[in-house]
Amino acid sequence: MSPFSHPPIARPLFDLDRPKGGKDLGDLPVWDFSSLYPSEEAPEIARDFDWLDRECAAFAADYEGKLSGLDAGALLDCVTRYEKIEQVAGRLMSFFGLRYYQNTVDPARAKAMSDAQDRVTTATTPLVFFSLELNRIPDAEFDAKLDANAALARYRPVFERMRAMRPHQLSDELEKFLHDQSTVGSAAWNRLFDETMAGLEFPVDGEEEPLGLESTLNLLTDRDRARREAGARALAEVFGRNVRLFARVHNTLAKEKEIEDRWRKMPSPQHARHLSNHVEPEVVQALRDAVVAAYPKLSHRYYALKAKWLGLETLEVWDRNAPLPTAAERTIAWPEAQDMVLDAYAGFSPKLADLAQPFFERGWIDAAVTPGKAPGAFAHPTVTDAHPFVMLNYLGKPRDVMTLAHELGHGVHQRLAAGQGELLSSTPLTLAETASVFGEMLTFRRMLAKAATPEERKTLLAGKVEDMINTVVRQIAFYDFECKLHDARRGGELTPDDINALWMSVQAESLGPVFNFMDGYETFWSYIPHFVHSPFYVYAYAFGDGLVNALYAVYEEQPEGFQDKYFEMLAAGGSKHHKELLAPFGLDASDPAFWDKGLSMIAGFIDELEAME
């Protein structure tokens, strides 16, 4: 599979009237796909599929077996043609993928996405030779080509990431086979997971109708403890009823990965992710070790404090994200959420708010909770000659405002990086969370500065600490779970009970002794999409949070000139290594003390909360 393959990331536009948010949320925005294609029947779609078929065949005819003999100028022409193929394929898959994720239970959308995926995969199979041949060019010869042409040398970071795979690439025939069968391999299991999860219904005590996943998970933040418990027990009951299917999905994907890793001689299950993230394994290990060592002073200490606030000796899992008893109950309408985030962005820099404004005005956000819509939230960059699309499931809670700030940060990052072009705009996952978490921090700090009472400040601080624990502690626990899962799968098939036990082994360690875990919680691994779609992705959240905490500390200490350096970092996209991007701020992620600096910010917030007692 080409390292430049445009991932079929996607999620979706309802052919409906503009949806009302309910609960006085106001009119919630829906996507306008006209920047991609006017409609699913648009003739431009057939035109682009036909062009893709012809150009991929022509590209292979012009270059297969000839790359090593190209001079620098001819190689540059080759790369720019490849980049155009990436753009057209990415536009097609973004359109069909986004529509599919907007309603994953619609058979027509599912078929359209699957057919598009099949056609793009078939069209691009002849291109597999590209990375394989480039990787066979000796270093000295390859470097000479780059040194001879500045325009070609601009793609050096792309080539470096590609050539890092040299020890792990297979024969041309095997690579083509893997590329060709991908639609019936992991992609098919991903679809099964998505469609199953979107179609689940959760009968909740006290609710007239069964709820979807997003609405049921939302109950875990309800003020009423009985409703939180009812939501948790409904989740456990439905997950338990479907756990064999989810175990089959995880077993199959983990085994498929183990087979490919073995053939590629990957030293560990995590290694492919580290390569794609362009991050050294020892840096990730330093992050993981720093967070695990900090469990007692972070999550264990905070949740013990929260139990005291709730008047409980022990916490149940449905208390983890409960609002504080003294927190004012409020629903934040969409217009207010928009103003809060844009105000926070403008407080940092008017340029940041200007970059975010079009998302609200031009149909770049899909916000309502609607039947069949994928749960969660994301920002998808699509292609560099279009714009990003943000998906939310907005319910008016303060955490939803933070999610809006987070995803808009991604969107702004993607807009700035688009200037790098299709092959250099994509930021490695370890840095992809930088702008999103920074956007959250700006919004939080703005809200904290406006807190009118000590109780309001306490509520905001507690909410931020919980978000940071969910981003850092919880994600590193997820990472450890995945490591254990993939290691255990190498020894044979895992039963649902086996996977449940692995899940519980990291939950107790990360959350601390104050928690009691109800029967059924052992199956809650089953709904986490990252384990299915992007193995070992989760450490990127902790990486991003730690990085942003350190960045924000620099901003507070030395605000002069920070904004210019920040925008320059975002605009670099994937054109620089994390060491280069962080150097202007005096930061180095390979230094173990770097992670302690970030974790200290969380600990400092908990110190302030304890001092309020």
N, C-alpha and C positions, 0 to 999 in steps of 0.2 A: 504494500500500500504506500503510495507516495506520501512523503512527509508534508507535502503541500495540500493534501486532500482537504477540501472544505468540509468540516464536520456537519452532518445533517442534524444540527441543533435546531430545535423548532418548537414553536408553540403559537397562537391562532387568531379571525374576524367573524363575528356572528352576523348572519344575514338577518339582523333584527333591528328594531328601533333602538335608539340609544338607551341602554338600560338604566333604570333608576337604581340607586344604591340601596334603598330601604333604610330604615332607622334614621331618616333625615340626613342621609349622606350626601344628597344632591345628585346631579347628573354625573355619572361616572363615564370616563372616556372609553372609546373602543378604537381598535386599530383601523387605520386607513392604509391599505396595501398598494395604493396607486403608484408609489415610488418603486415598487417591484414589478407588478403587473396590474392592469386594469381589472381583470377578473380571471376566474379559473378557465374560462373559455376564450380568453384573449388570444388572437392570432400570434402575438409576440412570443407566447409560450412555445407553440409549435416551431416557430422560427428559430428560437434559441436551442431547442432540443435538436433540431436538424443541423444547426451550425455546430453544435457540440459533437455530434456524430462525425461530421465531415472533418472538423478541425483536429480532433483527436487522432483520426486515421491519418490525416495529412502530416501531423506532427511526428507520429511514429515513422511514417515513410521517409520523412526528411532527415530524422536525427538518430533513429535506432541504429546502434553499432558504429556511430560516427562521432560521438561526443568528445572522445579523447583527441580527435584530430582537429577540432574547431579552434580557431584563434579566438582571442578575447572578444573581438567585435561580434563574431558569429555566435559565440556562446551567449553574449548579452541578448542578441536577437532571439535566441532559443528560449532564454529565461523569460523575456517579456511576452513571448507567445504563450508560454506556460502560465504566466500570471493572468493573461486574458482568459484562458480556459478555466482557471480557478474562479475567476470573477463570474463568468456565465454559469458554471455549475453551482456556485454558491448562491447566486440569485435564484435559480430554480429551486434548490433545496430549501432555501430560507422561506420562500413563498409557500410551498406545499407543507413544509414542516410547521411553520407558524400557524397556518390554518388548522392543521391536525391537532396541535396541542390546545387550541382554543375549544375544541370539542372532540375529545379522543374517543367518544362512544358513537360518533357519527360514521357509519360504514362507508359512506361516499368519500369523506375526508381521509379515512384510513386507507382506502383503496388508492386514492389519488396520490397520497404520500408514498405508499409502498411502490406504486408503479413508477413514480418519479425517481425513487431511490434505485430501483432496478435499472431504469434506463441510464441514469447517470453513471452507475457502477459499470454497466456494460460498455458505455461510451469511453470511460476513462481507463478501462483495463489495459489498453495498448500503451498507456503512459507509464506503466510500472517500471519499465527499463530505465527511466530518467534518473531516479536517485541511485539505482544500482550501478549504472555506468559512471555517473559522476563520482561515486564513492571509490571506484576502482582506479581513478586517476591518481598517480603518486602525488604526495604532498608538495614536493618541490615544483613539480610541473603545474599543479593547480594554483599554488601561490603565485607563480610567474604570470599566469593568466589574469589573476586578480590585480596584481601590481601593474599590469600593462593597461588597465582600463578602469578609470575612477568610477564610471557608472556601473560597471560590473562589480567592483569592489564594494559598492553599497550593499550588495546582497551577502556579504561575507558572514554576518550572523546566521542567516538562513543555511548557508552551506556548512557552517560549523556545527549547527544542530543536526543537520542531515548526516554529516560525516562522523558524528559521535555514534551513529548507529552501525558504522562499518563492521565492527567486530560481531554484530548480531544479525547481519542481513543474510538471507538465504539465497538459493539459486534463483535465476530469473523465472524459471517455470514454477517453482514453489511460491514465489512472491505473487505471481499472477493468479495462481490458484487461490491464495488467501484473499486477495483483493476481490476476486470474482465471487467467492462463496460467502462474503461478509454479510450479504443481505439475508441469508438463511442461517447465519450463525448468531453472533452476539446481537446484531440489529434486530433479529426476529424475537429473541428473548427479551430485549428491551421493550419492544412493542407489546409483547404479551404482558409484561409487568405493568406498563403504563395503562393499557386498556383494562386490565383487571383492577388495578387500584382505582382508576377513575370510575369504574362501574360499581364499586362496593357501596353498600348501604348499611348504615349503622343505626339500629333501633335503640334509641336513648330513652330511658325512663323519663316521663314528663313531657316528651315531644310527641306531637300528633302524628308526624310523618318521619320516616327514617331520614337521617342526615347523610351528606357526603363526607368524605374524609376531611376536607378543609374546615367545614363547619363543626365537625366533631372535635377535631384538634383544638379549635377555637374555644370550646367549652373548658379546656384545661386552664384557661386564664380567667374564668368567670369568678365573680365576687362570691357567689353562693357555693359553699363547699360541697353541698349535696349534688349540685349540677356538675361540678368538676369531677366528683367521684362517678357520677352516672356516665359522663363522657369517657372517662378512663376505662370503666368496665365494659362499655360498648365497644371501644377500640380493642380491648383484650379479647372479647368474645368473638368478634369478626376476624381479627388477625388469627386467633387460634383455630377457627374453622377453616381458614385458608392457608395455614402454615405449611402444609405439605407442598402446595403449589409453589410457595415462595422459597421453600427449601430446595425444590427441584430447580428453580431459576438460578439460585446462588450456587448450587452444586455444579450445574452445567457450565455456567460462566466461569467459575473458578477453575474447573477442570480444563475448559478450553484455553484459558489463560496459561495454565500450567503446561499444557502441551506446547503452545507457541513459545512460551518462555524457555522451555527445555530445548526446543529446536534452535532457538536463537542464542542459546547459551547465556541467558540472563542470570546474573549471580543471585538475584533475589526477586520475589514477586513485585517488590516496589521499584525495582531498578528502571523499568521502562517509563514509569511516571516521572522519576527523577530526571531521566534523559529528556523527556518531552518538556519538562519544566525548566530545563537548563539550570538545574541546581545540584550541588554536590550532595551525595548521600550523608556525609558527615555534618553538613549544615542542618539537614532535616533531623538527623539524630540528636544534634545539640538542642534544637527546638523542642523535640519530643521529651528529652530528658529534663530540660529546664521546666517544662510545664508539669510533668509528672511530679517532680520534686516540689513544686509549688502547690500541689493539691491541698495540703493541710492549711496553708496560709491564705488560700483563695476560696475554693468551693467549700471545703469542710468548715472553715471559719464562718463564711457568709451564711450557709444554710443553718448552722447552729443559731446564728443571730436571727434568722428568719423564723425559725421554730419558736423562739422567744416572743417575737412580734405577734405571731399567730396564736400564742397561748397554748402551744403544743409541746409535748415532750419528744415526740418523734414526728417526722414528716412522712406523708405518703407521697407516692409519685405524682398524684394529682395536686399536690401542694407546691410543687417545684416552681411553677410559674404563676402562682396565685398572686393577685394584687394585694398590697398591704391593706390591713383593716382600716387605716386612716386615709387611704388614698381616695381622692374625690373621683366619683364615677362619672365619666363623661365620654360622649361619642364625638369624634372629631369629623366634621363634614369635609368632603373633598376640597371645596374652595379654601377652607382654613388650612388643611394639610398642605396644599399647594403653596399658600402664602408663607407658612412656617418654614418650609424647606427652602424656598427661593430667598426668603429673608436671611436665613442662615448662610446660604451660599454667597449672597451679595455682601454679607458682613465680612467674609473672607476676601472676596474680590468680585466686583461687578461683572468681570469677564466670566466667572464661574456661573453666575446666575443667567447671564445671556446665553451661555451654551446649553443650559438646562431648560430655558423658557420654551423652545419649540416643541419639546416633548408634550407639553400641555396643550399646545395650540394646533398641532398638525396631525393628530391621530397617531402619535408614536407610543401611546400608552394604552393598554387594555387592563382595566382596573376591577371590573365587577366580578363577584362570585356568581358563576352561571353553571347550569347543568353540563356535566361532561368535561368541564375545563380542568386542565392539569392543576394539581395543587401547588402551593408555593409561589415563588417569584423568581424572575430572572431578567437579565438584559442580554439580548442577542444582537451582535454587531451587524448581521447580514453581510453586506459587501460594501467596499469602500466608496463606491459611486452611488450608494443609497444612504441609509442612515440606520441607527440601531432601533430596535423595538423593545419596549419594557412591558413585561407582564406582571401583574399583581393580582392578589385576591383581597381586595380592600374591604375591611369591615369596620373601620372607624376607630380602632383602638390606638393608643399611643405607640404601641409597637409597630402598627401598620404605617405610621408616619415615619418611623425609623427605617422600615423596609423601603418606603418610597425614597427616602434620602439615600439609602444604600444603592438601590438599583439605578437611580439617577446618576450617582457617582460612576457606576459602570458605564452608563450611557455617555456621559461627558468624556470619560477616558477613551471610549471607543471612537467618539467623534474626533477627538484630538489626534488619536493614533492613526486615523484613516489616511492622513496625509503621507504616511509611509508607504502606501500601496498595499496590494492584496497579500503579498508574501511577507511583509515586514510589520504589518499593523497588529497582528495577533500577539498579545502579551502573554508570556508564560504564566501559568496559573499562580505561581508564587507571588507574582507582582500584580496579577489581574485584580486582586482584592484591595489594592492600595487606595484607589480613588473612592471605592464604595465605602470602605470602613472610615476613610477620612471624611466623606460626606456625612456619615452618621455622627461622627465626633463633632463636626461643626454644628449640626442640628441640635445635638444634645447640649453642647456648651451654650448655645444661644438660648435654649429653653431654661437651662440652669441659671443663667444670668438674669432671667426675667422672673425667677421664682419669687413669689410675694411673701411667703411664710417659711419658717423652718420646716414645717411638715411637708410643704410642697417640694422643698429642696431634698428632703429625705426620700420622698417618693421617687423623684427623678434620679437621684443617686442610686437607689436600690434597683430601679429599672435598668439603669446603665450597667451596673455590676452584673445583673442577671444576663443581660445581653452579651457582655464580655465573657462571662463564664460559659454561656452557650456557644460562643464563637471560638473560644480558646480551649477550655477544659473539656467541654463536650466533644469538640471535633478531634482533639488528640485521643480521647477515649475511643471515638469511632475509628480512628486510624489504628489504634492498638487492636481493636476488635477485628478489623480487616486483616491485619498482619497475622493474628491468630487463626482466623478463618482460612486464609490461603495456605498457611503452613499446615494446618490440620487436614485440609482437603488433599494435600499431597500424599497423605497416608491412607486415603480411601474415602468412600462415600460418607457424607455426614448426615445423620438423622436430624430431624427437627430438634430433638432434645439435645443433640450435640451442639447445634448452633445456638440454641437457647442458653446453654451453659457458658459458652464463650462470651455471649452478650452480657450475662450477669456478672462474669468475672471482672469486666471493666467498669460496669455501672457502680458496683459497691465501692471499688477503689477510687473512682473519680468523684462521686457525689458525697461520700463520707458516711460516718457511722450514725448520723442523725436520721437516716432514711430507713423506712420499712418498705419493702417491695412487695406489692400485692401479687397474688396468683394471677398469672396472665401477662404480667409485665415482661416476662422473659421472651415474649414474641415481638416486642416492639422494634426489633431490628428490621422487621419485614417491610416497613413502609419507607425506609430511608432510600431515596432514589439514587443517591450518589454511589452506593455500594454496587448498584446494577449498571448505571450508565458510565461511571468514571471511577474505576477502582483506584483507591488511594488519593482521590481528589481532595479529601476533607482536610488534610494538613495545610492546604493552601489558605483556608480561613484563619487558622491560628497564625500562620506565617504573616498573612496580611494584617491581622489585628496587632501582633507584636511589632511589626514594621511601622504601622501607623501610630501606635503609641509612642514609639521612639521618634518618629517624624514630628508628631505634635509637640513633644517635649522640646525639640529643636526650634519649632515655630514659636513657642512661648518664650524661649530663652533668647532667640535671635530673629525677631519678625522681619527685620529690614532685609528686603530682597528675597524673602522666602517664596513669595508667590511666583516670581519669574522662574525660579529654579523648579518649583513644583509643576508648573505648566510644561516646562521643558522636559521634565521626567515623564509626564503623561504622554506628551506628543511623540516621545521616542518609541512607543509601542514595543515591539519585539526586536528593535534594532540594537539594543545594548544589553549586556549582562547585568545582573543585579548589583555587582560590585561597582560597575561604572555609574549606574543610576543613583546609587546611594552615596558615592564618594563626595559629591558637592555638598552634602549635608553633614559630612564627617561621620558617617555611619558605615558599619561593616557587619553584614549578617553572619559572616563566618566566625566572628568573635563571640564566644559564649556569653560574655557580659552584655552583648546586644540584647539578647532575649530577656535577661534579668531586668534590664532597663524598662522594657515594655511591660513585663509582669508587675513591676513595682508600681506602675500607675494604677492597676486594678487593686493591688494591696492598699494603696493610698486612699482610694475611694472607700474601701472597707474600714480603714482606720477612722475616716471621718464619720462613717455611719456608727461605729462603736462609740465614738466620742459624743454622739448625740444622745446616747442612752442616759 
